[in-house]
Amino acid sequence: MFPASNQDVGFHLDNSEAGLCAVIPCSFKSEFEPKAIIWFKCEKPQYRCTHSDPVFHSDKSNTDVQPGFKGRVSLLEPDVTNRNCSIIINDLSKSDSGYYLLKVEGDRSGDKYYYTVLYTNLSVKDLHQKPEVKISPLIEGQQVTLSCTAPGFCSGSPPKITWMWRRKGEEDSYIQGNITASKTENLTAVTKSHSSTLTFKPSVENHNTIITCQVSFTGNETRKRTATLNVNCKNPQIFGETSVKEGDDLNLTCSVDSFPPSWKLGNGSFSITNESAEGSGLYICTVEHLMEEINVTLTCE
């Protein structure tokens, strides 16, 4: 047996959140050829926990792994002879908190050797990260795509992403639109990004609608993000009497609904007192927004 020391093994562990995953970076030195890497979980830092069933065994023919950890723990480097004992624990729950102990087995010149090493403590907290929702500017009648990215970059099982929306004072309802299934993108060997998109054509009725992206992980860990939709309407209108008697006043108003009010009116209101026949003709209201110009015309007689 070779006892562990800080020079023999090195690992560092940050706190993790339920529903996500934990990576324990680990490497070791040995004078014998390693044959198996085994990890144990202990409630307290004591060596006798090696007498319990392991939470991971690199020999897949070993059937003694605890049922609650089967399929959730794996080596980052499958070849144990590289002396990399780093593991990833997926689909975390708070019950995974505790002390984890490494045991390495091998042989030298036909003799079996093994050693156990210092513990590392895993602390799993409640999930507090929220999904990220990105919303492009919304223009009435123009197709738009919204995206929702699940929190964390390491979860094991893909989370379930659900879109909902509601008007103020109403209950949540599922969105009518083109929703993609959860998409997984590999970022590194151990990190992944899970996301979903929603594509639809907004209308004025969608203005001030509250939209929610809900992400559910294994173990009923759920987080959500809400946002309020602001829909820009780009259909200006001219209001007023288009036919007046000679000598009366002509009053015209050009308006456009804009949320927020980002449209610029070229001529908001127009008045002529004591209208004469010379006032008859074509009137144009110009509206500008996002480098776009829209004209609305009206003929007065």
N, C-alpha and C positions, 0 to 999 in steps of 0.2 A: 504494500500500500504506500502510495506517495501522498503525504498530507499536502493540503493546499496552502498557498501563500499568495500575497499580493502580486508576486512575480510570476506565479504559475498561471493564474487565471485573472482575466479582467472583464468586468461588465459594468454597465451603467444603465439605470432604469428611471424613466420619468413617470410621474403619475398619469394614469389613463382614465378614460371615461367609459361608463357602461354603454354597450352597443357598438363600441368601436373596437380597437385592438391594441395590444401591447407588444412591442418588440424588445427582447432582452439581448443586446449585443454581447457576445461572449467569445473568448478565445482562450486557449490553454497551451501549455508546454508539457511534454512528457518524454520520458526516456524509453517508453515502450510504444508499440504500435497500437493505436486506439482501434477498438473493434465495435464499441457501442457507446452511445451517448444517452444518458437517462436523466430525466428531470423528475423531482418529487416536489410536492406541495406540503408545507407544514404550517400549522396554526402558530407555532412558536419556533424560534431558531434552536432546534435540537436535532442531533444527528440520528436519533432513533426513528425519525420519520422515514428513513430509507427502508424500514421494514414494512411500510405500507405500500400499496400499489402505486406505481408511478403515474404521472400525468402525461409523460411522453417517453417512448422507447424507440430508438432509431431502427431496431430490428423489428420489422413489420410483422414477423411471425410471432412476436411476443403478444400474448392475449391478456396480459395482466393490467393493461392501462385502464385507469378509472373511466367508467362509462361517460361521465359528464365532460370529459376532456377529449374523448375520441373524435378525431377529425377536426378538432379546433386548434391543435398544436402541431407545428411542423418546424423542421430545421430550415434555415435560410440557405445553408450549404449542405446538400444531401451527402456529400462524400466526407465521412467522419475522419478519414486520414489527413484531411487538411487542417484538423484541429480547430475547426470553427464550430463552436457550440451554440451559436446564436439561434434563438427560437422566436416564433411569432405566435401569439395567442389571439385567436379571432373571436368575435361575438362575445365580448366581455360582459360579465355580470358582476355585481358587487360581491357576490360570494367567491369570486376568484381572488379577492384580496388575501394576502398572506405571504409567507416566506417560501421561496423556491430554492431548492438545493440541487446542484449538479453532481452527477456521478459518472465517471468515465471508466470503462472497462477495456482491457486489452491484454496483450501477452508480449513477453520478451524471452527469446530463446526457449520457447515452449512452456514457460511458466506464466500463469495468469496473474495479472496485476490490475489493480483498480485504485482509484482515489476519489474522495468526496471533497467538495470545495466550499468556500464561504457562501453564506446565504445572500440572496438579494430580496428585498421587500417590494412587493407589488401592492399599490394602493389604488383601488378602483373607485372613482367618485361618480356621483350622478351625472348624467349627460346634461351639459349646460350650453353647448354650442348650438347655434341655430343655422338653418339652411340659408343660403344666399340667393336672393331673387333679383334678377336684372330685368328692367323694363325699359324698352326703347320709347321715344316720344310717340304718343298715340294720336293719330289723325283719323277723324271719322271716315269710314269707308276704305281706308288703306290697310292692307294686311300687315300684321305685326307679329313678332315672335318674342315670347317671354321665356326666360330660362330660370331654372331652380337647381342649385347644386347642393347636395347633401353635405352636412358638416363632417369634418374629419376626412382623412385620406386613407383610412385603413379600417375596414369593418368586417372583412371576411364575406359573409353573405350579403348580397346586394340588398339595400333597403327598399322599401315600398314608398314611392313618391306619389302623392295625391294632390290634385289641384281642386280648389273650391272657391266660390265667390258668393257674395251676398250684398244686397243693398242695406243701407242703414235701417235698423229696425226689423230686418228679416233674418231668417235662419240661413245657415250655409247650404248651398246647393252645388251639385257638380257642374262644371263648366261645359258649355256646348262649344266645342272647337276641336282642332286637330292636336291631340296630346300624344307625345311620343312615349314609348315605354322607357323605363330607366336605362340610361346609357352608361356603360362603364368604360373608363379610359385608364389604361395603365400608365402611371407616371414614373415609377421606379420599380425595382424588383419587389418591393413590399407595399407601395402606396398606390391607391387607385382613387379616381374621382367618379362619383355617381351623380348623374344629372338627368333632368327631364325638361322638355320644351313644350310650350303651348303656343299654337298659331291660330289666330282668329282675326276677324275684321271688326274693330270697335265701332259702336254707334254712340250717339249722344246719350242714349239711355244707360250706357256703361259708365258715364261720368260719375265720380264719387263712389263707384262700386269698390267694395273691400275684397281684395283677392288674397287667398291663403295658399301657401305651399306647405304641405305636411309630409314629414319624412318619418317613417317607422322602421326601427331596427329590430333585430332578433331580441326577444325578451321583453317585448312591449315597450321599448324605449322610443318615445315619440317627441319630436320637436317640430315647431312650426314657425313660419315667418309670414307676416301680413303686410300688405301695402294697399294704398288707395290709388285707384286709376284716375288719371286726369286726361280726358279726351278733348282734343281740339277740334272744333267744328269750323269748316272752311267755306260754308255757304252763306255769304252775306245777303242781306235783304234790304230793299228800300221800302219804307213805309210812308204813307201819306196819300192824299187825294191826287189822283192823276188827271182829273178834269175839274177845273174851277172856272167860274164866271169871270169875265173881264171886270177888273176893279177889286176882286177879292184877293186874299193873300194865298200864296203857294208855300206850303211847308213840307219839306221832305227830310226824312231821317234814314241814314244808312247805318245798319248795325250788323254785328257778327258775334255769335256766341263763341267764346274762347276761354278755355280752362287750362292753364291760367291765362289772363288777358294779354297774350303775346302778339296779337295781330295789331297792325297799325292802319288806321283808317286814313285814306287820302282826303276824304271830305265827309265828316260825320253828319253834319246837319246843313240844310240849305233852305233859305227863305227868300221869298220875293213878295214885297208888299205892293198892293195896288197892281195886280197882275194885268198885263196887256197882251195883245195877240203876239207881240214880239217875243214873249216868254215861252211860247210853245216850242217844243223840240226835244232833243235827246239829252238825257242827263246820265252821267257816268259816275259811279262810286268805285274807287280803287282800294283794294285791301292787300297789304303786304305781310308776308310771314315766311321766315326761313328761306329767304332769297326767292320766294315765289310771289307773283303778283296776280291778283284775280280782279276782273272788272265785272260789275253788274250794271246793266243799263235799264233805263225806263224812259218812255216817251210820254210827255205831257201835252195835252191839247188845250 
